[in-house]
Amino acid sequence: MEIALTDDQEFFRDTTRKFLERECPMVTVRELAASAAGFDRDYWRQGAELGWTSLLVPEELGGGSVSGSGVADLTLVADAFGSHVAPGPLLPTNVVAAALARAGTAEQQAEVLPAIVAGEVVAAWAFTELPPHDVLGEVALRAEPDGDGFVLTGVKSPVEAGAEADQLLVTAHTDAGLAQFLVPADASGLT
């Protein structure tokens, strides 16, 4: 399949590739792979300035894409990441940013989303579960009402970038069906 890129997309792709070549050569990738986080937050913030975390977020919420198709532009970044074996929570952060942009509360869109777009906050989507609940679409984690909030009970694993995340978007069952909960990584009882 041949894909025709606009001049802006080519510039965006080339800028991302050059940045990764300069900031994340293979020797750095290997060093980061041996570190606890697996990536450098300063490098991540710089990537966010290039637009890596805003492509699936509408302009009115602080995002925007090069071509008007955030998914197409995100594939350019993902391709560069793959080519350079670049570290960082590209997929989970963008999934959470898109979810908050589409269905987050006004408070989440005003406080958490801008921090994600700026690369100041790392976010991860906690969806998958361990056997026997590892069937696609099966969710066993429960969310029970408790006062003004909910108590979530269960296990999500694996969670890409979960250990590095500041915010987790957790999929849970409620009496009304499936729901998403934005949970700070330092929440009481979370391990």
N, C-alpha and C positions, 0 to 999 in steps of 0.2 A: 504494500500500500504506500503510495506516495502522498506525503503531507506537505502542503505548501504553507510556509510560515510567512507572516507579515514581517516587514522590516523591524518593527518594534519587538516582535517575538524573537527574531534572530539576535537582536541586540541583547535582550533579556537572557536568552540562552547562553550567548557568548560571555556576558558579564558574569553569570553564575559559574560557568566553567572556569573562567580565569580566576575568579575569587577562590574557588575550591582548589585549583592548582597552586595558588599562592599560599592560602591559609591552611590547607589540609593535605600536604604531600604525604605519600605513603608512610614515611618515617613517623609523622605525627599521628596518622591513623593507627599505626601499631602501638604507639605510646598510649593513645587514648583508649584503645581496646583493652589495655591492661589496667586502666584506671577504674575506679568505682562507678563513675558516671558514664563513661564511654564516649563523652563528647565534652566540649568546652563551652560554657555558657556565654562567654564573651564572643566567641565565634558564632554561636547561635543568634545572639542579638544582632550581630552584623549582618547575618543572613536574613533576619527579619527586616532589617532596613532595606534589603534588596527586594523584599516582597514575598519571601518564602512562606510566611504565615498569614498573609492577608488575601490570598488569591480566591478563596471561597467565601469571603466576607464582602457584602455590598459596600459601596463607597460611603453611603450614609451612616455606616457603622464603623468607618475607619479603614475599610479594606479597599479592594479593587484589584483588577487584573489588567494585564497588558493589552489583551485582545478583546476583552469583554466576555471571554469564555475561561473562567477560572480553572475548570478541570483541564482544559487543553494546556493552559499555561503551567499548571502544576505538573503535568506530565513532562514538560521541559526540565523542570527542576528535578523531578524524580529520575529522569534519564541521566542528568549530570551527576546526581548522587550515586546512581548505580555505576556509571563509568569511572568515577573517582573513588568508589568505596567510601563515600563520605558518611561520617557519623552524624547522628542527630535525630530527634523525634519528628521527622517530617510528616509521616502519615498520621500518627495519633494526634499531633497538635492540630493539623488541618481538619481532621474529623471533628474534634471538639469545637474548634472555631466555627466550622460550618453549622454544627448543631446549635450552638449558642446564638449564632446570627439568625437562624431560622426560627428557633423556638425558645430561646432563653428568656428569662425575666428581664424587665427593664433594668433592674439592679445588676444582673449578670452582664447585660450588654453595655452598661455604663462603667462597670468596674473591672470585671474579669476579662471580658473580650478585648478591650484595648491593651491590657497587659500581655495577653497572648499574642496579639498582632505585633506588639513591640518587641517580642522575644524575651520579655521580662519574666513571664510565667510559662512553665512547661506544663502541658496538659496531656492526659492519656485517657483513652476510652477503655473502660473495664467492662467487656461484654462476655468474653469466653469463660467457660467453666471447666472444671476437671471432670473426668469420667465418674459416674455414668451420665453426666449432664453436658457432655461435650458435643452432642449432636447439634448441627447447625439449627439455630433458632430456639433451642431449648434454654430456658432460664429458670434456675431454681432459687437464686438469691431472692429473699423476701424483703419487702419494705412495709413496715407496720406503722400506722399513725401513732404519734406520741406527742401530745400537746399541739404546738404549732408546727411541728416537724415530723420526721419519720425516723425510725430505727431500722437500719439495714442489717440483715443477718444472712451470712453465707460467705462463699469464697469465689473470687474471680481469679482465674489463672489460665494461661499466662496473660500478662498485661504489658504490651510493648511500651517501654519507657516508664513503666509504673513506679519503679524505684526512684526515678529522677523527677517524677511529676510533682508539681505543686498543687494541681487540681486534677481530680479524677471524675470522669463522666461515667457513672455506674448505671447499668441497665438492671432493673429489678422488677419483680412481680408485685403488684398491689391487688387489692380486692377488685379494682376497676380494670385491671389488665397491666400490660407492660408500661413502665415509666422510666424516665432518665432522671438521675439525681446528680447534681454537681457537688462533689464532696472535697473539701480541702484535705490535702494529704496529711496534715497534722491533726485531723479530727480525732477526738477521743475514741479509743477502741479500734482504730484502724491499724492493721499490721500488713 
